[in-house]
Amino acid sequence: MTNQQPTTIRLHVNDNVIVARDDIAQGAIVEAAAGGGVSANGQVPAGHKIATQAIAKDEPVRKYDQIIGFASMDILPGDHVHTHNVMVKDFERDYMFGADVTPVDYVPEHQRATFQGYRRADGRAATRNYIGILTSVNCSAAVARMIADHFRGDALADYPNIDGVVALTHDYGCGGCAGIGLNYIQRTISGYAKHPNFSANLLLGLGCEANQIGAMMAAEKLNPSEKLHAFTIQDTGGTEKTVARGIGLIEDMLADANRVERETISASELILAMECGGSDAYSGMSANPGLGAAADLLVRHGATACLAETPEIFGAEHLLTRRAVSREVGEKLIAHIHWWEKYTAANHAEMNNNPSPGNKAGGLTTILEKSLGAVAKGGTTNLVDVYPYAEKITEKGFVFMDTPGYDPASITGMVAGGANVACFTTGRGSVFGCKPVPCLKLATNTTMFDRMEGDMDINCGRIVDGESSIQEMGQDIFDLILATASGDLSKSEQLGIGADEFVPWTVGAIL
């Protein structure tokens, strides 16, 4: 005997699968149907899919009213639908450039939301006030951290307006660093050196690395000043002398850095970096569309919202090209997709096999399914521009940046581009932070939120639980973004996380 168990979610009337809200027992009636009901043919974990009709071998599996894969064998109504019976294969997607472009309902300027931020001398808006130590090469990483460590504890007690001194180190900068790899590391470091959330910076090298500081500063138009000091360990005379020099320079910077005070700034000056990682099947139903609704609000208030992770929009890029304000913008996106197809093939990988073990355990079966959920972070407004990795973001509105799907490298690129606040949706649980920018963690399900509440900033699982609509959640996220930009600490900031997540994208041979 079976009992009615209303614990599934149907995302579109045309779908041939539904999603388990909770664990489903074998024999449970999961969806009413004409002349009876569909019962589960076996146990199905929460977040996983169940077929509601027969799907013959090679026929498409549909979710969100989109193809997420093809049956690799005959699938019966009530079957668990996952990697054991679904495959990915090529099929035509119509890019229809600009077909869905619509006017944006902008909030009048005098009615736009505001936040309490820092106004830099050049007019840019900051959400935090750090002093940074940036490294040209891994060989100067330890010395940079030694300098930063001097300012831990009560060292900044007399400077309440300074959020900290942070060393951002990496594992690149030499060993064949050339071509596109050199361009990316230089653009990334330069983007951080120019970031408004840094009051001042030290740029520290070893001296003999491929990524020479002088060449990088010339290429990126970085000029030495009282707010940007550049030097090397070798020229300074070794570790101890370099640490002493760095400490002295920062001590000279503290009084000036502490002079800034928060003031009222229009929300139009926010640049939001959007990321998803450790995803599950609920990501595309709760946190991602909730963040998309918040992104729409930001755009309506004149701000910028940046989507990224090119490998994780693969298969759903047609939903973005339809929103491109011009064919040129849409073609930029497709050019990056084609580059990634060639790049992964050259490295004996493939774009259509991207979901991680954690993604699959959470119910995500294919990259198509993952991508369809991921693009929901981008909301519904027009795609106004597409940027290469770590390039400065200049347009207002919804934009895209070419980055890998690897979360630290992706967010590093967007912050280098100027993002001054970040939102990170996660279903499996992430403890990410990204100094000098505050990062909010958006949980996709209540179970994980309760388990990891010390790391999660907001529970978007309320959407799945029926306690909040997507639009209501979007408003809550929007309000939290403004509060955080105004100085409220994110959970990762409270825990001190964010210095080790600086990961420039490494492209090319390391020799």
KACORSUL-V80295 format. One record per backbone hydrogen bond with DSSP energy under -0.5 kcal/mol. NH is the residue of the N-H (numbers start at 1). CO is the residue of the C=O. If there is no record, write none. Layout:
# KACORSUL-V80295
nh-><NH | NH>
co-><CO | CO>
This chain:
# KACORSUL-V80295
nh-><5 | 7 | 9 | 11 | 15 | 16 | 17 | 18 | 19 | 20 | 21 | 22 | 24 | 27 | 28 | 29 | 30 | 30 | 31 | 33 | 36 | 38 | 39 | 40 | 41 | 44 | 47 | 48 | 49 | 50 | 51 | 52 | 53 | 55 | 58 | 59 | 61 | 62 | 63 | 66 | 68 | 69 | 70 | 71 | 72 | 73 | 75 | 78 | 79 | 81 | 82 | 85 | 86 | 87 | 95 | 98 | 99 | 100 | 101 | 106 | 107 | 111 | 112 | 115 | 117 | 117 | 118 | 120 | 120 | 123 | 126 | 130 | 131 | 132 | 133 | 134 | 135 | 136 | 138 | 140 | 141 | 144 | 145 | 146 | 147 | 148 | 149 | 150 | 150 | 151 | 152 | 155 | 157 | 159 | 162 | 163 | 163 | 164 | 166 | 166 | 168 | 168 | 169 | 178 | 181 | 182 | 183 | 184 | 185 | 186 | 187 | 188 | 189 | 190 | 191 | 192 | 193 | 194 | 195 | 198 | 199 | 199 | 200 | 201 | 202 | 203 | 204 | 204 | 205 | 211 | 212 | 216 | 217 | 218 | 219 | 220 | 221 | 222 | 223 | 225 | 228 | 229 | 231 | 233 | 234 | 236 | 237 | 238 | 242 | 243 | 244 | 245 | 246 | 247 | 248 | 249 | 250 | 251 | 252 | 253 | 253 | 254 | 257 | 258 | 259 | 260 | 263 | 265 | 267 | 269 | 270 | 272 | 273 | 274 | 275 | 277 | 281 | 283 | 285 | 286 | 288 | 289 | 290 | 291 | 292 | 293 | 294 | 295 | 296 | 297 | 298 | 299 | 300 | 301 | 302 | 303 | 304 | 305 | 306 | 307 | 307 | 310 | 311 | 312 | 313 | 314 | 316 | 319 | 320 | 320 | 321 | 322 | 323 | 324 | 325 | 330 | 331 | 332 | 333 | 334 | 335 | 336 | 337 | 338 | 339 | 340 | 341 | 342 | 343 | 344 | 345 | 346 | 347 | 348 | 349 | 353 | 354 | 360 | 361 | 362 | 363 | 364 | 365 | 367 | 369 | 370 | 371 | 372 | 373 | 374 | 375 | 376 | 377 | 378 | 379 | 383 | 384 | 384 | 385 | 387 | 391 | 393 | 394 | 397 | 398 | 399 | 400 | 401 | 402 | 403 | 410 | 411 | 412 | 413 | 414 | 415 | 416 | 417 | 418 | 419 | 420 | 421 | 422 | 423 | 424 | 425 | 425 | 426 | 427 | 428 | 429 | 434 | 437 | 440 | 442 | 442 | 443 | 443 | 444 | 449 | 450 | 451 | 452 | 453 | 455 | 456 | 457 | 458 | 460 | 460 | 462 | 463 | 464 | 465 | 466 | 467 | 468 | 473 | 474 | 475 | 476 | 477 | 478 | 479 | 480 | 481 | 482 | 483 | 484 | 485 | 486 | 487 | 488 | 492 | 494 | 495 | 496 | 496 | 497 | 502 | 503 | 503 | 507 | 511 | 511>
co-><29 | 5 | 19 | 9 | 12 | 62 | 62 | 50 | 9 | 48 | 7 | 7 | 44 | 40 | 25 | 3 | 28 | 38 | 38 | 36 | 33 | 31 | 37 | 28 | 78 | 24 | 20 | 45 | 81 | 18 | 79 | 16 | 16 | 75 | 71 | 56 | 69 | 60 | 66 | 63 | 61 | 61 | 87 | 59 | 85 | 85 | 55 | 51 | 76 | 49 | 80 | 82 | 82 | 70 | 93 | 321 | 96 | 322 | 98 | 104 | 300 | 108 | 109 | 265 | 115 | 263 | 126 | 118 | 124 | 120 | 118 | 197 | 164 | 200 | 166 | 202 | 168 | 204 | 172 | 137 | 138 | 140 | 141 | 142 | 143 | 144 | 145 | 146 | 147 | 148 | 149 | 152 | 154 | 156 | 159 | 129 | 161 | 129 | 131 | 164 | 133 | 166 | 167 | 176 | 178 | 178 | 179 | 180 | 181 | 182 | 183 | 184 | 185 | 186 | 187 | 188 | 189 | 190 | 192 | 195 | 130 | 197 | 130 | 227 | 132 | 229 | 134 | 202 | 231 | 173 | 210 | 212 | 213 | 214 | 215 | 216 | 218 | 217 | 221 | 228 | 225 | 201 | 203 | 205 | 206 | 232 | 233 | 233 | 238 | 239 | 240 | 241 | 242 | 243 | 244 | 245 | 246 | 247 | 248 | 249 | 250 | 250 | 253 | 254 | 256 | 257 | 117 | 115 | 113 | 266 | 267 | 304 | 421 | 306 | 423 | 425 | 362 | 280 | 282 | 282 | 283 | 283 | 286 | 287 | 288 | 289 | 290 | 291 | 292 | 293 | 294 | 295 | 296 | 297 | 299 | 298 | 270 | 397 | 272 | 305 | 399 | 403 | 403 | 309 | 310 | 310 | 313 | 316 | 316 | 317 | 317 | 318 | 320 | 321 | 383 | 326 | 327 | 328 | 329 | 330 | 331 | 332 | 333 | 334 | 335 | 336 | 337 | 338 | 339 | 340 | 341 | 342 | 343 | 345 | 344 | 350 | 351 | 356 | 357 | 358 | 360 | 359 | 363 | 352 | 68 | 366 | 367 | 368 | 369 | 370 | 371 | 373 | 374 | 375 | 376 | 323 | 382 | 398 | 398 | 400 | 388 | 417 | 392 | 303 | 382 | 305 | 385 | 307 | 387 | 401 | 406 | 407 | 408 | 409 | 410 | 411 | 412 | 413 | 415 | 414 | 271 | 271 | 438 | 273 | 440 | 275 | 423 | 442 | 278 | 278 | 278 | 437 | 434 | 422 | 424 | 440 | 441 | 458 | 426 | 445 | 446 | 447 | 448 | 450 | 452 | 452 | 441 | 441 | 443 | 458 | 459 | 460 | 460 | 461 | 463 | 462 | 462 | 469 | 470 | 471 | 472 | 473 | 474 | 475 | 476 | 477 | 478 | 479 | 480 | 481 | 482 | 484 | 483 | 439 | 490 | 491 | 492 | 493 | 492 | 499 | 408 | 501 | 505 | 175 | 509>
